[in-house]
């Protein structure tokens, strides 16, 4: 049994699930439609191969959850940019960390995740 988890402990504060959810972004005045590859109450990862995102950029996120009538709107910040081919496991993408946690929008994401896990 390998103990690699001791060398690389998980640094996330929120449970993450794989989910392909439609999302609309507004970054630097530019609208971008994408699909998440995973989601948590702390943020999302978008497998956007060709991107010009830069870390620390503010992003307006509109996330469409299947179990809500109204989309979830949050402000986020680009926390990581993976360029295509930069990581053997990833074809590139952008991680967005949500700001202003624990409002009603984050609670909607939390409900979605808990329903998927049970």
N, CA, C and O atoms as a GROMACS GRO file, in nm:
protein
  472
    1UNK      N    1   0.085  -0.118   0.000
    1UNK     CA    2   0.000   0.000   0.000
    1UNK      C    3   0.089   0.124   0.000
    1UNK      O    4   0.180   0.137   0.083
    2UNK      N    5   0.064   0.213  -0.092
    2UNK     CA    6   0.142   0.335  -0.104
    2UNK      C    7   0.090   0.442  -0.009
    2UNK      O    8  -0.030   0.451   0.017
    3UNK      N    9   0.180   0.520   0.041
    3UNK     CA   10   0.142   0.630   0.131
    3UNK      C   11   0.177   0.763   0.067
    3UNK      O   12   0.225   0.855   0.134
    4UNK      N   13   0.151   0.774  -0.064
    4UNK     CA   14   0.179   0.899  -0.135
    4UNK      C   15   0.097   1.015  -0.081
    4UNK      O   16   0.138   1.131  -0.092
    5UNK      N   17  -0.019   0.985  -0.023
    5UNK     CA   18  -0.103   1.092   0.030
    5UNK      C   19  -0.034   1.166   0.144
    5UNK      O   20  -0.067   1.281   0.172
    6UNK      N   21   0.062   1.101   0.210
    6UNK     CA   22   0.136   1.168   0.315
    6UNK      C   23   0.233   1.271   0.257
    6UNK      O   24   0.263   1.372   0.321
    7UNK      N   25   0.283   1.244   0.137
    7UNK     CA   26   0.375   1.337   0.071
    7UNK      C   27   0.301   1.455   0.010
    7UNK      O   28   0.351   1.568   0.011
    8UNK      N   29   0.180   1.429  -0.043
    8UNK     CA   30   0.101   1.532  -0.109
    8UNK      C   31  -0.038   1.538  -0.046
    8UNK      O   32  -0.134   1.488  -0.104
    9UNK      N   33  -0.049   1.598   0.071
    9UNK     CA   34  -0.181   1.601   0.135
    9UNK      C   35  -0.278   1.688   0.055
    9UNK      O   36  -0.239   1.787  -0.006
   10UNK      N   37  -0.403   1.648   0.057
   10UNK     CA   38  -0.508   1.725  -0.011
   10UNK      C   39  -0.522   1.860   0.058
   10UNK      O   40  -0.534   1.867   0.181
   11UNK      N   41  -0.520   1.967  -0.021
   11UNK     CA   42  -0.525   2.100   0.037
   11UNK      C   43  -0.663   2.164   0.023
   11UNK      O   44  -0.679   2.280   0.060
   12UNK      N   45  -0.760   2.093  -0.028
   12UNK     CA   46  -0.893   2.150  -0.048
   12UNK      C   47  -0.970   2.152   0.083
   12UNK      O   48  -0.956   2.062   0.167
   13UNK      N   49  -1.051   2.256   0.100
   13UNK     CA   50  -1.134   2.269   0.219
   13UNK      C   51  -1.276   2.218   0.195
   13UNK      O   52  -1.352   2.203   0.291
   14UNK      N   53  -1.313   2.192   0.070
   14UNK     CA   54  -1.448   2.154   0.035
   14UNK      C   55  -1.447   2.025  -0.045
   14UNK      O   56  -1.353   1.997  -0.120
   15UNK      N   57  -1.551   1.946  -0.028
   15UNK     CA   58  -1.564   1.822  -0.104
   15UNK      C   59  -1.590   1.856  -0.250
   15UNK      O   60  -1.669   1.944  -0.281
   16UNK      N   61  -1.522   1.786  -0.338
   16UNK     CA   62  -1.530   1.814  -0.481
   16UNK      C   63  -1.590   1.692  -0.550
   16UNK      O   64  -1.563   1.578  -0.514
   17UNK      N   65  -1.674   1.719  -0.653
   17UNK     CA   66  -1.730   1.610  -0.732
   17UNK      C   67  -1.707   1.639  -0.880
   17UNK      O   68  -1.700   1.755  -0.922
   18UNK      N   69  -1.695   1.532  -0.957
   18UNK     CA   70  -1.688   1.547  -1.102
   18UNK      C   71  -1.828   1.576  -1.153
   18UNK      O   72  -1.922   1.504  -1.122
   19UNK      N   73  -1.841   1.682  -1.230
   19UNK     CA   74  -1.973   1.720  -1.282
   19UNK      C   75  -1.952   1.807  -1.406
   19UNK      O   76  -1.873   1.901  -1.406
   20UNK      N   77  -2.027   1.774  -1.510
   20UNK     CA   78  -2.025   1.854  -1.633
   20UNK      C   79  -2.145   1.948  -1.629
   20UNK      O   80  -2.255   1.911  -1.668
   21UNK      N   81  -2.121   2.068  -1.582
   21UNK     CA   82  -2.229   2.166  -1.568
   21UNK      C   83  -2.201   2.287  -1.657
   21UNK      O   84  -2.087   2.332  -1.665
   22UNK      N   85  -2.304   2.339  -1.724
   22UNK     CA   86  -2.283   2.458  -1.805
   22UNK      C   87  -2.255   2.580  -1.716
   22UNK      O   88  -2.314   2.596  -1.609
   23UNK      N   89  -2.165   2.664  -1.763
   23UNK     CA   90  -2.128   2.784  -1.688
   23UNK      C   91  -2.103   2.897  -1.787
   23UNK      O   92  -2.047   2.877  -1.895
   24UNK      N   93  -2.146   3.017  -1.748
   24UNK     CA   94  -2.118   3.137  -1.825
   24UNK      C   95  -2.023   3.223  -1.743
   24UNK      O   96  -2.049   3.250  -1.626
   25UNK      N   97  -1.915   3.265  -1.804
   25UNK     CA   98  -1.816   3.348  -1.735
   25UNK      C   99  -1.812   3.487  -1.798
   25UNK      O  100  -1.841   3.504  -1.916
   26UNK      N  101  -1.776   3.584  -1.717
   26UNK     CA  102  -1.746   3.716  -1.768
   26UNK      C  103  -1.611   3.753  -1.707
   26UNK      O  104  -1.598   3.771  -1.586
   27UNK      N  105  -1.510   3.764  -1.793
   27UNK     CA  106  -1.376   3.797  -1.747
   27UNK      C  107  -1.320   3.907  -1.835
   27UNK      O  108  -1.316   3.895  -1.958
   28UNK      N  109  -1.276   4.013  -1.773
   28UNK     CA  110  -1.224   4.130  -1.845
   28UNK      C  111  -1.323   4.179  -1.952
   28UNK      O  112  -1.282   4.218  -2.061
   29UNK      N  113  -1.453   4.174  -1.918
   29UNK     CA  114  -1.555   4.221  -2.011
   29UNK      C  115  -1.588   4.126  -2.124
   29UNK      O  116  -1.668   4.158  -2.211
   30UNK      N  117  -1.526   4.009  -2.125
   30UNK     CA  118  -1.547   3.911  -2.231
   30UNK      C  119  -1.633   3.795  -2.180
   30UNK      O  120  -1.598   3.732  -2.080
   31UNK      N  121  -1.746   3.765  -2.248
   31UNK     CA  122  -1.826   3.649  -2.208
   31UNK      C  123  -1.766   3.520  -2.262
   31UNK      O  124  -1.719   3.515  -2.376
   32UNK      N  125  -1.768   3.416  -2.180
   32UNK     CA  126  -1.716   3.285  -2.220
   32UNK      C  127  -1.814   3.180  -2.170
   32UNK      O  128  -1.850   3.179  -2.052
   33UNK      N  129  -1.857   3.091  -2.258
   33UNK     CA  130  -1.940   2.977  -2.220
   33UNK      C  131  -1.850   2.855  -2.209
   33UNK      O  132  -1.765   2.831  -2.295
   34UNK      N  133  -1.868   2.778  -2.102
   34UNK     CA  134  -1.783   2.662  -2.080
   34UNK      C  135  -1.864   2.556  -2.005
   34UNK      O  136  -1.982   2.575  -1.975
   35UNK      N  137  -1.797   2.446  -1.975
   35UNK     CA  138  -1.855   2.336  -1.898
   35UNK      C  139  -1.755   2.297  -1.790
   35UNK      O  140  -1.636   2.283  -1.817
   36UNK      N  141  -1.803   2.281  -1.668
   36UNK     CA  142  -1.715   2.241  -1.559
   36UNK      C  143  -1.672   2.096  -1.575
   36UNK      O  144  -1.743   2.017  -1.639
   37UNK      N  145  -1.558   2.060  -1.518
   37UNK     CA  146  -1.523   1.917  -1.508
   37UNK      C  147  -1.538   1.872  -1.363
   37UNK      O  148  -1.559   1.754  -1.337
   38UNK      N  149  -1.526   1.967  -1.269
   38UNK     CA  150  -1.557   1.937  -1.130
   38UNK      C  151  -1.600   2.064  -1.060
   38UNK      O  152  -1.574   2.176  -1.105
   39UNK      N  153  -1.668   2.045  -0.947
   39UNK     CA  154  -1.725   2.157  -0.874
   39UNK      C  155  -1.719   2.128  -0.724
   39UNK      O  156  -1.732   2.014  -0.681
   40UNK      N  157  -1.699   2.234  -0.646
   40UNK     CA  158  -1.707   2.226  -0.501
   40UNK      C  159  -1.768   2.358  -0.454
   40UNK      O  160  -1.793   2.448  -0.534
   41UNK      N  161  -1.792   2.368  -0.325
   41UNK     CA  162  -1.842   2.495  -0.270
   41UNK      C  163  -1.733   2.602  -0.272
   41UNK      O  164  -1.762   2.720  -0.252
   42UNK      N  165  -1.611   2.562  -0.296
   42UNK     CA  166  -1.500   2.657  -0.299
   42UNK      C  167  -1.462   2.703  -0.438
   42UNK      O  168  -1.391   2.802  -0.453
   43UNK      N  169  -1.509   2.630  -0.542
   43UNK     CA  170  -1.472   2.671  -0.677
   43UNK      C  171  -1.504   2.565  -0.781
   43UNK      O  172  -1.568   2.464  -0.753
   44UNK      N  173  -1.455   2.592  -0.903
   44UNK     CA  174  -1.479   2.502  -1.016
   44UNK      C  175  -1.351   2.488  -1.097
   44UNK      O  176  -1.260   2.571  -1.089
   45UNK      N  177  -1.346   2.379  -1.175
   45UNK     CA  178  -1.238   2.364  -1.273
   45UNK      C  179  -1.302   2.353  -1.409
   45UNK      O  180  -1.396   2.277  -1.429
   46UNK      N  181  -1.250   2.431  -1.504
   46UNK     CA  182  -1.302   2.436  -1.640
   46UNK      C  183  -1.194   2.386  -1.736
   46UNK      O  184  -1.088   2.448  -1.744
   47UNK      N  185  -1.218   2.276  -1.807
   47UNK     CA  186  -1.118   2.224  -1.900
   47UNK      C  187  -1.117   2.302  -2.031
   47UNK      O  188  -1.154   2.251  -2.137
   48UNK      N  189  -1.074   2.427  -2.022
   48UNK     CA  190  -1.066   2.514  -2.139
   48UNK      C  191  -0.924   2.504  -2.193
   48UNK      O  192  -0.829   2.552  -2.130
   49UNK      N  193  -0.908   2.440  -2.309
   49UNK     CA  194  -0.774   2.413  -2.359
   49UNK      C  195  -0.698   2.539  -2.398
   49UNK      O  196  -0.587   2.562  -2.351
   50UNK      N  197  -0.758   2.620  -2.484
   50UNK     CA  198  -0.690   2.742  -2.527
   50UNK      C  199  -0.749   2.857  -2.449
   50UNK      O  200  -0.865   2.893  -2.466
   51UNK      N  201  -0.667   2.914  -2.362
   51UNK     CA  202  -0.718   3.024  -2.281
   51UNK      C  203  -0.612   3.130  -2.261
   51UNK      O  204  -0.492   3.102  -2.267
   52UNK      N  205  -0.657   3.249  -2.238
   52UNK     CA  206  -0.568   3.361  -2.210
   52UNK      C  207  -0.591   3.413  -2.069
   52UNK      O  208  -0.568   3.531  -2.041
   53UNK      N  209  -0.636   3.326  -1.982
   53UNK     CA  210  -0.661   3.365  -1.845
   53UNK      C  211  -0.528   3.390  -1.773
   53UNK      O  212  -0.426   3.330  -1.806
   54UNK      N  213  -0.532   3.478  -1.676
   54UNK     CA  214  -0.415   3.496  -1.591
   54UNK      C  215  -0.460   3.481  -1.446
   54UNK      O  216  -0.571   3.518  -1.409
   55UNK      N  217  -0.371   3.427  -1.365
   55UNK     CA  218  -0.402   3.406  -1.224
   55UNK      C  219  -0.435   3.539  -1.158
   55UNK      O  220  -0.381   3.644  -1.194
   56UNK      N  221  -0.525   3.533  -1.061
   56UNK     CA  222  -0.573   3.647  -0.982
   56UNK      C  223  -0.674   3.733  -1.055
   56UNK      O  224  -0.722   3.832  -0.999
   57UNK      N  225  -0.710   3.698  -1.181
   57UNK     CA  226  -0.813   3.773  -1.253
   57UNK      C  227  -0.948   3.747  -1.188
   57UNK      O  228  -0.979   3.634  -1.150
   58UNK      N  229  -1.029   3.852  -1.176
   58UNK     CA  230  -1.163   3.836  -1.121
   58UNK      C  231  -1.257   3.785  -1.230
   58UNK      O  232  -1.249   3.829  -1.345
   59UNK      N  233  -1.346   3.692  -1.193
   59UNK     CA  234  -1.436   3.628  -1.287
   59UNK      C  235  -1.578   3.630  -1.230
   59UNK      O  236  -1.599   3.596  -1.113
   60UNK      N  237  -1.674   3.671  -1.311
   60UNK     CA  238  -1.814   3.657  -1.274
   60UNK      C  239  -1.858   3.521  -1.326
   60UNK      O  240  -1.840   3.490  -1.444
   61UNK      N  241  -1.917   3.439  -1.239
   61UNK     CA  242  -1.953   3.302  -1.273
   61UNK      C  243  -2.105   3.285  -1.260
   61UNK      O  244  -2.164   3.319  -1.158
   62UNK      N  245  -2.165   3.233  -1.365
   62UNK     CA  246  -2.306   3.194  -1.360
   62UNK      C  247  -2.309   3.044  -1.386
   62UNK      O  248  -2.284   2.998  -1.498
   63UNK      N  249  -2.339   2.968  -1.281
   63UNK     CA  250  -2.336   2.823  -1.284
   63UNK      C  251  -2.479   2.770  -1.291
   63UNK      O  252  -2.565   2.808  -1.212
   64UNK      N  253  -2.504   2.681  -1.386
   64UNK     CA  254  -2.638   2.626  -1.406
   64UNK      C  255  -2.646   2.487  -1.343
   64UNK      O  256  -2.596   2.389  -1.398
   65UNK      N  257  -2.709   2.480  -1.226
   65UNK     CA  258  -2.727   2.353  -1.156
   65UNK      C  259  -2.857   2.289  -1.202
   65UNK      O  260  -2.956   2.359  -1.221
   66UNK      N  261  -2.858   2.157  -1.220
   66UNK     CA  262  -2.979   2.090  -1.271
   66UNK      C  263  -3.095   2.090  -1.172
   66UNK      O  264  -3.210   2.074  -1.213
   67UNK      N  265  -3.068   2.109  -1.043
   67UNK     CA  266  -3.175   2.100  -0.944
   67UNK      C  267  -3.224   2.236  -0.896
   67UNK      O  268  -3.292   2.245  -0.793
   68UNK      N  269  -3.192   2.343  -0.969
   68UNK     CA  270  -3.240   2.477  -0.932
   68UNK      C  271  -3.300   2.545  -1.054
   68UNK      O  272  -3.255   2.525  -1.167
   69UNK      N  273  -3.401   2.625  -1.030
   69UNK     CA  274  -3.464   2.700  -1.138
   69UNK      C  275  -3.381   2.822  -1.178
   69UNK      O  276  -3.380   2.862  -1.295
   70UNK      N  277  -3.313   2.878  -1.082
   70UNK     CA  278  -3.237   2.999  -1.102
   70UNK      C  279  -3.088   2.965  -1.104
   70UNK      O  280  -3.042   2.890  -1.017
   71UNK      N  281  -3.010   3.018  -1.198
   71UNK     CA  282  -2.867   2.989  -1.197
   71UNK      C  283  -2.798   3.050  -1.075
   71UNK      O  284  -2.845   3.148  -1.018
   72UNK      N  285  -2.688   2.990  -1.037
   72UNK     CA  286  -2.608   3.037  -0.924
   72UNK      C  287  -2.508   3.141  -0.977
   72UNK      O  288  -2.434   3.115  -1.071
   73UNK      N  289  -2.509   3.258  -0.914
   73UNK     CA  290  -2.418   3.366  -0.955
   73UNK      C  291  -2.321   3.394  -0.842
   73UNK      O  292  -2.361   3.425  -0.730
   74UNK      N  293  -2.192   3.384  -0.873
   74UNK     CA  294  -2.088   3.413  -0.775
   74UNK      C  295  -1.973   3.487  -0.843
   74UNK      O  296  -1.957   3.483  -0.965
   75UNK      N  297  -1.895   3.553  -0.761
   75UNK     CA  298  -1.771   3.615  -0.810
   75UNK      C  299  -1.657   3.524  -0.770
   75UNK      O  300  -1.653   3.472  -0.658
   76UNK      N  301  -1.564   3.504  -0.860
   76UNK     CA  302  -1.450   3.419  -0.832
   76UNK      C  303  -1.320   3.483  -0.877
   76UNK      O  304  -1.318   3.594  -0.931
   77UNK      N  305  -1.214   3.411  -0.852
   77UNK     CA  306  -1.081   3.455  -0.891
   77UNK      C  307  -1.009   3.336  -0.953
   77UNK      O  308  -1.015   3.225  -0.900
   78UNK      N  309  -0.941   3.359  -1.063
   78UNK     CA  310  -0.863   3.253  -1.126
   78UNK      C  311  -0.750   3.217  -1.029
   78UNK      O  312  -0.664   3.299  -1.000
   79UNK      N  313  -0.752   3.093  -0.980
   79UNK     CA  314  -0.650   3.051  -0.884
   79UNK      C  315  -0.538   2.970  -0.949
   79UNK      O  316  -0.428   2.961  -0.895
   80UNK      N  317  -0.568   2.910  -1.066
   80UNK     CA  318  -0.467   2.829  -1.134
   80UNK      C  319  -0.499   2.822  -1.282
   80UNK      O  320  -0.615   2.807  -1.321
   81UNK      N  321  -0.396   2.834  -1.363
   81UNK     CA  322  -0.411   2.819  -1.508
   81UNK      C  323  -0.320   2.706  -1.551
   81UNK      O  324  -0.199   2.710  -1.527
   82UNK      N  325  -0.378   2.604  -1.616
   82UNK     CA  326  -0.299   2.493  -1.670
   82UNK      C  327  -0.300   2.506  -1.821
   82UNK      O  328  -0.405   2.502  -1.885
   83UNK      N  329  -0.183   2.522  -1.878
   83UNK     CA  330  -0.172   2.532  -2.023
   83UNK      C  331  -0.176   2.394  -2.084
   83UNK      O  332  -0.131   2.296  -2.023
   84UNK      N  333  -0.228   2.384  -2.203
   84UNK     CA  334  -0.237   2.256  -2.273
   84UNK      C  335  -0.098   2.196  -2.286
   84UNK      O  336  -0.005   2.263  -2.332
   85UNK      N  337  -0.084   2.071  -2.247
   85UNK     CA  338   0.044   2.002  -2.255
   85UNK      C  339   0.136   2.032  -2.139
   85UNK      O  340   0.244   1.974  -2.129
   86UNK      N  341   0.096   2.122  -2.050
   86UNK     CA  342   0.180   2.157  -1.935
   86UNK      C  343   0.178   2.051  -1.827
   86UNK      O  344   0.269   2.044  -1.744
   87UNK      N  345   0.075   1.969  -1.826
   87UNK     CA  346   0.059   1.864  -1.728
   87UNK      C  347   0.012   1.740  -1.804
   87UNK      O  348  -0.086   1.747  -1.878
   88UNK      N  349   0.079   1.630  -1.786
   88UNK     CA  350   0.046   1.510  -1.863
   88UNK      C  351  -0.096   1.463  -1.839
   88UNK      O  352  -0.157   1.402  -1.926
   89UNK      N  353  -0.151   1.491  -1.720
   89UNK     CA  354  -0.287   1.446  -1.688
   89UNK      C  355  -0.392   1.544  -1.738
   89UNK      O  356  -0.510   1.509  -1.745
   90UNK      N  357  -0.353   1.664  -1.773
   90UNK     CA  358  -0.450   1.766  -1.808
   90UNK      C  359  -0.424   1.819  -1.948
   90UNK      O  360  -0.310   1.840  -1.989
   91UNK      N  361  -0.534   1.841  -2.020
   91UNK     CA  362  -0.523   1.903  -2.151
   91UNK      C  363  -0.531   2.054  -2.139
   91UNK      O  364  -0.547   2.123  -2.240
   92UNK      N  365  -0.521   2.106  -2.021
   92UNK     CA  366  -0.531   2.248  -1.997
   92UNK      C  367  -0.662   2.283  -1.930
   92UNK      O  368  -0.759   2.207  -1.935
   93UNK      N  369  -0.663   2.398  -1.868
   93UNK     CA  370  -0.786   2.441  -1.803
   93UNK      C  371  -0.761   2.552  -1.703
   93UNK      O  372  -0.649   2.601  -1.686
   94UNK      N  373  -0.869   2.591  -1.637
   94UNK     CA  374  -0.866   2.704  -1.546
   94UNK      C  375  -0.941   2.666  -1.418
   94UNK      O  376  -1.054   2.618  -1.423
   95UNK      N  377  -0.877   2.690  -1.304
   95UNK     CA  378  -0.941   2.672  -1.174
   95UNK      C  379  -0.987   2.809  -1.125
   95UNK      O  380  -0.911   2.905  -1.126
   96UNK      N  381  -1.113   2.816  -1.083
   96UNK     CA  382  -1.169   2.940  -1.032
   96UNK      C  383  -1.210   2.918  -0.887
   96UNK      O  384  -1.286   2.826  -0.857
   97UNK      N  385  -1.158   3.002  -0.798
   97UNK     CA  386  -1.192   2.995  -0.656
   97UNK      C  387  -1.299   3.100  -0.629
   97UNK      O  388  -1.284   3.216  -0.666
   98UNK      N  389  -1.408   3.056  -0.564
   98UNK     CA  390  -1.517   3.148  -0.534
   98UNK      C  391  -1.478   3.243  -0.422
   98UNK      O  392  -1.403   3.207  -0.331
   99UNK      N  393  -1.530   3.367  -0.429
   99UNK     CA  394  -1.515   3.465  -0.322
   99UNK      C  395  -1.650   3.481  -0.254
   99UNK      O  396  -1.753   3.446  -0.312
  100UNK      N  397  -1.650   3.532  -0.133
  100UNK     CA  398  -1.776   3.559  -0.064
  100UNK      C  399  -1.856   3.434  -0.037
  100UNK      O  400  -1.973   3.427  -0.073
  101UNK      N  401  -1.795   3.337   0.025
  101UNK     CA  402  -1.859   3.208   0.048
  101UNK      C  403  -1.972   3.216   0.150
  101UNK      O  404  -1.984   3.313   0.225
  102UNK      N  405  -2.054   3.112   0.151
  102UNK     CA  406  -2.162   3.090   0.247
  102UNK      C  407  -2.282   3.182   0.228
  102UNK      O  408  -2.356   3.208   0.323
  103UNK      N  409  -2.302   3.232   0.108
  103UNK     CA  410  -2.430   3.297   0.080
  103UNK      C  411  -2.524   3.194   0.020
  103UNK      O  412  -2.489   3.076   0.011
  104UNK      N  413  -2.643   3.235  -0.022
  104UNK     CA  414  -2.742   3.141  -0.074
  104UNK      C  415  -2.693   3.066  -0.197
  104UNK      O  416  -2.730   2.950  -0.218
  105UNK      N  417  -2.611   3.130  -0.279
  105UNK     CA  418  -2.561   3.064  -0.400
  105UNK      C  419  -2.469   2.948  -0.365
  105UNK      O  420  -2.477   2.842  -0.427
  106UNK      N  421  -2.384   2.968  -0.268
  106UNK     CA  422  -2.294   2.860  -0.226
  106UNK      C  423  -2.373   2.748  -0.161
  106UNK      O  424  -2.340   2.631  -0.178
  107UNK      N  425  -2.478   2.783  -0.088
  107UNK     CA  426  -2.562   2.679  -0.028
  107UNK      C  427  -2.631   2.596  -0.135
  107UNK      O  428  -2.651   2.476  -0.116
  108UNK      N  429  -2.667   2.656  -0.248
  108UNK     CA  430  -2.726   2.580  -0.358
  108UNK      C  431  -2.626   2.481  -0.416
  108UNK      O  432  -2.662   2.368  -0.448
  109UNK      N  433  -2.501   2.521  -0.428
  109UNK     CA  434  -2.396   2.431  -0.476
  109UNK      C  435  -2.376   2.317  -0.376
  109UNK      O  436  -2.362   2.201  -0.414
  110UNK      N  437  -2.376   2.351  -0.248
  110UNK     CA  438  -2.360   2.250  -0.143
  110UNK      C  439  -2.473   2.146  -0.149
  110UNK      O  440  -2.447   2.026  -0.136
  111UNK      N  441  -2.597   2.190  -0.169
  111UNK     CA  442  -2.710   2.097  -0.182
  111UNK      C  443  -2.690   2.005  -0.302
  111UNK      O  444  -2.714   1.884  -0.293
  112UNK      N  445  -2.647   2.062  -0.415
  112UNK     CA  446  -2.624   1.982  -0.536
  112UNK      C  447  -2.520   1.873  -0.509
  112UNK      O  448  -2.540   1.757  -0.546
  113UNK      N  449  -2.409   1.910  -0.447
  113UNK     CA  450  -2.301   1.814  -0.420
  113UNK      C  451  -2.350   1.705  -0.325
  113UNK      O  452  -2.326   1.586  -0.350
  114UNK      N  453  -2.418   1.742  -0.218
  114UNK     CA  454  -2.467   1.643  -0.123
  114UNK      C  455  -2.566   1.547  -0.187
  114UNK      O  456  -2.566   1.428  -0.157
  115UNK      N  457  -2.654   1.599  -0.275
  115UNK     CA  458  -2.749   1.512  -0.343
  115UNK      C  459  -2.679   1.414  -0.437
  115UNK      O  460  -2.722   1.300  -0.449
  116UNK      N  461  -2.570   1.457  -0.502
  116UNK     CA  462  -2.496   1.369  -0.592
  116UNK      C  463  -2.420   1.260  -0.516
  116UNK      O  464  -2.400   1.150  -0.567
  117UNK      N  465  -2.379   1.290  -0.394
  117UNK     CA  466  -2.301   1.196  -0.316
  117UNK      C  467  -2.388   1.090  -0.248
  117UNK      O  468  -2.337   0.986  -0.207
  118UNK      N  469  -2.518   1.115  -0.236
  118UNK     CA  470  -2.606   1.021  -0.165
  118UNK      C  471  -2.699   0.949  -0.257
  118UNK      O  472  -2.778   0.866  -0.211
   0.00000   0.00000   0.00000
